[in-house]
Amino acid sequence: MRSNLAINDRLLVQARRAGCHRTKGETVNAALAECVTRRKQLALLGLFGRIDFDPAYDYKRDRRAKRR
């Protein structure tokens, strides 16, 4: 999908250099992917302390049971 965007040229050049990207499009796509990843991480941090932890849970036992 093509779009015309007003992007700060200086910021775009800095982002391209910092990320070692070859093109403007590659730079913008990488920045968008990074933004989405960061927002998902922040959403997970919001769950910290809200999910109960079961100290008796043995993930290794469950992993072995799934292999059988």
N, C-alpha and C positions, 0 to 999 in steps of 0.2 A: 504494500500500500504506500503510495507516494504522498508526501505531505510537504507543504511549505511552512517552515518554522523560522521564527526569529530567534536565533541562538547567538549568544555573545561570542564573537570570534576569538577574543583573547582567551576566554575560558575553554573554548573548544580546542584551541592549540595546546593549552596547558594540559588538558585531559588526554589529548592524543599523545603528547610526549610522555606523560606520567605512566600511561598504560601501554606505551610502545605499540600503538595501533597505526596501521598504514593509511587508513582512510577516515574521512569524517563519519561515514555511515557505520563503519566498524566501531568507532569511538562512541557514537550515540547508542548503538545496540549494546555494547559492553556496559555503558553507564546505566541503561535501563535495566539490564539483567542484575547488575549490582544493587540497584535501588530496590528491586523486587525482593531479592535475597535478604537484604538488610531489614526490610519491613517485616518479612516473615520471621526473622530472628527476633525482632522486637516483640512481635505478637506472642511468640513462645515464652519470652521472658516475662510477659504479663501473667502467665500461668504459674510462675514460680511461687511455691508455697500454697497453692490451691489444690494440688493433686496429692492425695494421700500416698505415702510410701509404705509398703509392706516389707518389713525387715526379714520375713521368712521366705520371701520370693527368691527362688533359685532359677535364674535365667539359663544356667548351663543345663540343668535337668530338663527344662522345657525344650531347649534346643536339641538335646539328645532324643527326646521323645518324638519330635517332629521328623527326625531322620528315619525312623523305623517305619 
